[in-house]
Amino acid sequence: MNTLKNVLFILFILFILSIGIIVGIDNNSPQHLTLMQWKSADLPLYQWLLLFFGVGFILGMVAMLRPMIRLQFQRGKLQRELNKLKANAPLSDKMVLPSKSDVSKSE
């Protein structure tokens, strides 16, 4: 299943890359963006697309930084708590869980 996912992911990336190349080839005339009275530099359309996708990617990564750090701290706290509970349970090494056959016999 993982092999299929990897192959589909690679095909998807190649598809997106090919569309990007086609857009870059077809849209190479310089364009400028106008926001109220401000006009930007003249760049080909594919460069504007790359710029906006790049900025969006970086902003998305920065936006996810705080929740990821918080989750790592929570994971560390839970791991320390689990280690403390394991250390305080001396019988945990000697405990044996019943097998499936023992459970089915008791029913």
N, C-alpha and C positions, 0 to 999 in steps of 0.2 A: 504494500500500500504506500509506503514511503517512497519507493522508487517511482510509482505512478505520480505521486504528488510532485516529486522533483522534476520529472519530465514535463508535466503540465506547467509548472512554474517557469521552467526554462523556455518552453514554447510561448508562454504569455509574455515573458520579457522580450523575446525575439520579435514577437508581433508588435509590441509597443515601440520597440526600437526601430522597426521598419516603418511604422507609421510616422515616427519622428523624423526619419530620414526623408520620407516622401514630403512631409510638410516643409522641411528645410529646403528641399530642392525646389518645390513649387512656390514658396513664399520668400524669395530672396530680395525683393524690392524694398528699399528703405522706407520705413514708416515712422511717424512720430506720434506720441500720445499727447493729448491736450486735456488738461484739467483746469477748468475755468480759464484763466488768462495764461497759465504756464504751459509751455510746450517743451517736450522732452527732446533728447537727441534723436537723430535719425538712425534707426537700427533696423536690420531685417526682422521680419515678423517672427522667424524661428528663434532669434536671439531674445526677443521679448518673452516668448513662451518659456524658453529655458530659464530666463531671469526670474519670472514669476513662479515657475515650478520650483526652482532652487530656493527662493526666499520662502515659499510656503513649506517646503520640506524642513528647512532650518527652523522656522517658527514652530512647526509641529513638534520637532524634537525638543526644543526649549520648553514648550508648553507641557510636554510629558515628563520633563526632568524632575519636577517637584513631586508628582505622585509616585514616580519610580523610586525616588530616594525614601519617601515615606514608607512605601511597601518594603523596602530593604530593611529599614529600621524595625518595622513590625515583625518581619521574618526573623531577624536577629533576636528580638525580645522573646518571641515564641520558642525559638531554638534553645535559648538559655533556660527558659522555664521548663521545657521538656527535659533538658539535661539535668536540671535540679530535681525534677520528679523521678527520673530514672535513678539518680544517686540515692534518693530517700526511700526507694522501694527495694529492699534487700532480697525479697523473695522472687523478684522478676526473673532472675537467672535460673531459678529452680522450677519455675512454673512451666507446665507442659500443657499445651492446648489439646483438647480431644480431636481425634481424626474424624473424617466424615463418616467412616464406617461405625465408629463408636456412637456417634450422634444418631445415625439411622437405626441402630439396634435398640436404643433407648426409647424410640418412638414406637 
